[in-house]
Amino acid sequence: MITRRRLGVSAALAVLFLILSAGPASAHAILQASSPSDGAHLDQPPSLVSITFNENVSASLGAVRVFDGQGHRVDDGNVVARNHTVTVGLQKIGDGGYIVTWRVISADSHPVRGAFTFTVGSGSAASAGLVSSLLNSGADKKWDMAGNVARGIGYAGTLLAAGGAIFLAVVHDGRSDGRWLSKVVLVAAIFGAVGVVVQLPISAALATGLGLSAITHQGVLGQVLADGVGAQTFTVIAGLVVATVAVMWAKRTTLTRVLATAGGAAAAIGFAFAGHTTTTSPRWLVYTSDVVHVLAAAVWFGGVLFLGMFLVARRRNDGEPMEAGAVVARFSRVASYAIIAVGIAGGILAYEEVKAIHALTSTTYGRLILVKLSIVAVIAAVATYNHFRLVPALRRAEDRGRDAWSHLLRTVRIEGVGMLAVIAITGVLVNQVPAATAAGIGTIYSQTKPLGQDSVNLVVDPNRSGHNSIHLYVLDATGRTADVANGVTLELSFPASDIGPLKRQPFVAGPGHYQFDTNDLSAPGQWTIVVRAQFSKFEEDTASFDVTVNP
């Protein structure tokens, strides 16, 4: 028999496993250019450093810092962010190696970071150890993990409370077990609110590199709350408060039902105010789809878990199966509409963020989408089975209904654990680069892949049919540019027209930086670019990229 404890423990283990096993989040805003460029060797010292991204960014306290070879700051602290470009002035500097670290908040509200180096005059480059220490990667990984956990808790708690409030207002029959279920709404709402609020200081820590205390510095909170995050936080918390008060109210009336439904809907919809929908076109279609998607997901997700708890409680109290069947039937109808809405809205969102089939398999975002869709398909199949087989059996007769009741408890448990898995994946998914952007569809292509023990960043600019500049940045484990002893070659192929591989030799544009200007990418569509790096006479490593060249 399924108990409340077993149901809760299974759900908690599922969500924690998926959250904690997720890797660090990837960036959203993509670095397109810098001055000085990464690895540049300058004759004269620059007066400022500028960094340009593919979308608007905002800069917090300490967002761009410049250090000399001894780790002393040499920037003037005057960071200015205008649209896509962030600049910082420099003090008077001399010959030597310099490190630039940057942390900004992208237009979809997520903090991103990176670093590059340059050298002035006859000075030597900055040491790898110093670069690694300034990047503070250990602390960043800690905050990345904390952010993933907070997002998972925020999503799960909020959508459970929202869906539970709507379940009690619309589906439940008002019997005494509703009081216990309303307390579950309260607990879920507390977890949801805490998860949402805790993300603010974590975002500040990632955006500034100054730890949790950064949120108290002047101007930092305002930038963290920008780009819809403030509206999201307020709407989610306000909705949770209204929904919780309504379901906890001693007397169940039409007004409390309306308030519970409205509050739950507001809490769920609040998540649409920030994230990918703020930067994806067409805005009206994507935003509308996101609102429908999160609201329907809350009704389905929260409703399934509350249905499971309702069945456990009603059966423990020796409730009649046929009476419980009426509640199950009402939820089944509501869930059917929610499933349809999730499918349509989710399909629109997935298309706008992915754009091409190959982006599903070649990007982290796309692979997570595939996993999420697979789990949702299983849940939908179970829900369909419940709707057409188990619910009618539960309502037909008590003797057959009791067997169907046990079966229904098992299938609802499967749905509940699956829903938690989907929420956990979503908590990681929202902090990944959208598949279309990562694959360079409709924009400059920029992606990094392993290259032996190192990595290589491939940039195709402007990534349109015709003339393009292909840039390669070979990076070591610390993120510094790394020279390839015996050079780098490219192989360009266009499988659709059986073109290639065309072997090309890029020229050295700087330390670890290779460039090839070409008209080879003349046909729009999916090209394959293979990078071959000859690190020694006997060591060659390769990395393959699928690049969608735009018309």
C-alpha positions, -999 to +999 in steps of 0.1 A: +000+000+000+012+035-008+014+057+023+018+095+026+054+090+038+063+067+009+047+091-016+066+121-002+099+103+001+098+090-034+089+125-048+117+142-028+143+117-038+134+121-075+136+159-075+168+160-054+185+134-076+178+154-107+187+187-093+219+176-077+231+155-106+227+185-130+259+201-142+268+238-139+246+262-159+258+276-192+258+312-202+231+330-221+247+362-233+275+352-257+308+371-258+313+383-294+343+406-292+366+424-268+391+452-270+419+442-264+411+408-279+418+376-260+455+369-261+464+402-278+500+415-276+499+453-276+527+477-282+510+505-262+487+501-231+450+507-237+430+533-218+399+511-213+386+476-218+354+469-237+334+437-241+306+432-266+279+405-263+252+392-286+224+408-265+218+435-240+235+430-206+236+448-173+267+452-151+268+452-113+294+463-088+327+448-098+313+434-130+345+439-150+378+439-133+413+441-146+444+426-128+481+428-134+505+399-132+507+402-094+469+400-090+465+438-082+435+456-097+444+482-123+409+492-135+393+525-123+361+508-112+340+529-136+320+501-153+295+513-179+270+490-197+253+503-228+231+479-247+254+451-259+287+466-247+303+469-212+334+491-207+358+499-178+385+524-176+421+516-168+446+532-145+481+540-160+496+506-167+530+495-181+545+464-197+532+431-185+505+405-186+469+415-176+438+395-169+402+407-175+374+390-156+338+399-164+304+391-148+272+405-162+235+397-162+221+388-196+188+401-210+170+369-199+180+377-162+207+350-158+243+359-146+271+349-170+309+353-166+343+347-182+378+360-185+405+367-211+441+380-210+463+404-229+499+415-228+515+449-231+550+456-245+578+432-235+561+419-204+553+382-200+518+368-199+500+362-167+505+329-150+479+301-153+477+298-115+468+335-112+441+333-139+426+303-122+425+319-087+410+351-101+382+332-119+373+317-085+358+287-103+353+267-071+331+293-055+312+298-088+304+261-090+291+262-055+268+290-063+258+274-096+247+243-077+230+263-050+211+282-078+200+249-094+187+236-061+169+269-053+153+270-087+141+234-083+126+241-049+111+274-061+094+258-091+083+226-073+070+244-042+052+271-062+036+249-088+026+223-061+010+250-040-007+267-070-020+234-084-030+223-050-050+254-043-068+251-077-074+214-070-091+222-036-111+251-052-123+233-083-120+196-079-122+186-042-156+178-027-151+198+005-150+169+029-128+170+061-096+157+044-095+191+026-082+207+059-051+184+058-046+191+021-048+229+027-019+225+052+001+209+024-006+239+003+008+261+031+040+241+034+045+240-004+040+277-006+066+284+020+091+262+002+082+279-031+086+314-017+119+306+000+132+291-033+123+322-053+137+346-028+170+327-022+178+330-059+183+367-056+214+367-034+228+337-054+224+357-086+241+387-070+270+364-059+274+350-094+271+384-111+297+401-089+319+374-075+316+390-041+296+363-023+261+365-008+268+399+008+269+415-027+231+418-026+235+445+001+259+466-020+244+497-036+228+491-070+233+453-070+198+444-059+182+468-084+201+451-113+193+416-100+156+426-099+158+441-134+145+424-167+114+410-151+129+393-121+113+418-097+079+414-113+083+376-112+093+376-075+065+399-064+038+381-085+048+346-073+049+355-036+017+376-038-001+348-056+011+322-030-001+344-001-036+349-016-040+312-025-028+300+008-050+323+029-080+313+007-076+276+012-068+279+049-099+300+055-122+283+080-153+285+058-153+274+022-173+299+001-175+310-035-152+339-027-125+317-012-126+294-042-122+323-066-093+337-046-076+303-043-079+298-081-068+334-089-039+333-064-027+299-077-029+311-113-010+343-105+018+324-087+023+301-116+021+328-143+047+349-124+074+326-137+067+338-173+079+374-164+116+366-166+137+342-186+139+331-222+105+345-232+118+381-226+144+377-254+127+353-279+107+366-309+078+368-317+074+381-282+036+380-280+034+344-292+063+332-270+050+351-239+014+339-243+026+303-248+048+305-217+018+318-196-004+290-208+024+264-203+032+273-167-004+276-157-014+243-173+017+227-158+007+239-123-028+225-127-015+192-139+015+188-117+000+201-085-033+184-092-017+149-097+002+151-064-028+163-045-050+137-061-025+110-048-026+125-013-064+128-015-068+091-025-045+080+003-063+101+029-098+091+017-090+054+016-074+055+051-107+071+064-127+042+047-142+066+022-165+052-005-147+044-038-176+057-058-176+090-040-139+094-044-145+084-081-165+116-086-135+137-074-112+117-096-135+121-126-136+159-121-098+161-119-095+138-150-115+163-170-095+193-158-062+174-163-073+165-199-075+202-208-042+209-190-024+181-209-036+195-242-026+231-232+009+219-220+014+200-253+004+229-276+021+257-256+052+236-249+055+227-286+054+264-296+081+272-269+103+243-279+101+253-316+110+289-309+139+280-287+152+251-309+143+260-345+161+229-361+161+192-355+199+190-352+199+216-324+180+190-303+209+166-303+239+189-306+232+212-276+227+207-239+194+226-241+181+204-269+191+172-251+173+183-219+142+191-240+143+155-254+145+140-219+117+163-206+094+154-236+101+117-231+090+119-194+060+140-203+050+115-229+051+087-203+031+108-178+005+116-205+001+079-214-005+070-178-030+099-174-048+087-206-050+052-192-064+065-159-090+087-177-104+060-200-099+028-179-094+033-142-117+062-136-148+045-152-139+013-132-137+033-100-172+047-106-190+016-118-192-005-087-176-008-052-162-043-056-145-036-089-138+000-078-117-011-048-093-030-071-092-001-095-085+022-065-053+003-056-043+004-093-051+041-095-029+049-065+000+032-082-004+050-115-009+084-098+024+078-079+041+072-112+026+105-125+037+124-094+073+112-095+074+119-132+061+154-127+088+161-101+114+149-125+100+173-152+101+202-127+137+194-117+148+193-154+130+226-160+149+242-131+182+233-149+168+240-184+159+276-178+196+284-171+209+269-203+216+286-236+186+281-258+193+255-285+188+278-314+213+303-300+238+276-291+235+262-326+239+297-342+205+296-358+196+331-368+226+347-352+264+344-349+275+309-342+296+304-310+300+271-292+328+255-272+336+217-272+363+195-257+395+192-276+415+165-259+425+178-225+417+214-237+387+229-254+381+250-285+356+278-290+344+280-326+329+313-338+314+318-373+307+355-380+282+366-393+271+330-399+252+338-432+257+323-466+286+340-484+316+355-468+323+345-432+352+348-407+358+315-387+376+321-354+390+294-332+401+299-296+420+270-281+416+271-243+434+252-215+417+239-183+420+274-167+403+291-196+435+307-209+443+305-246+467+276-255+491+274-284+489+243-307+525+233-314+520+220-350+490+241-360+452+237-366+433+226-397+396+228-406+374+205-426+342+220-440+314+197-452+279+203-465+262+168-465+230+179-481+249+186-514+277+161-509+302+189-506+335+183-488+353+178-467+371+210-478+404+211-460+415+247-450+444+261-430+435+291-407+462+316-399+474+325-365+457+356-353+471+356-317+481+332-289+457+303-292+436+323-317+432+310-353+412+327-380+400+317-415+381+341-438+362+323-465+334+322-491+331+284-488+299+287-466+280+298-497+249+275-492+225+281-463+218+250-442+236+226-419+274+225-423+298+203-404+331+219-393+358+196-379+387+212-360+419+192-360+446+203-336+481+188-339+496+193-304+526+172-312+540+149-338+520+120-323+491+137-307+461+150-327+427+159-312+395+167-330+362+185-323+332+184-346+306+212-348+272+213-366+267+248-378+234+261-393+244+288-418+216+313-421+204+326-456 
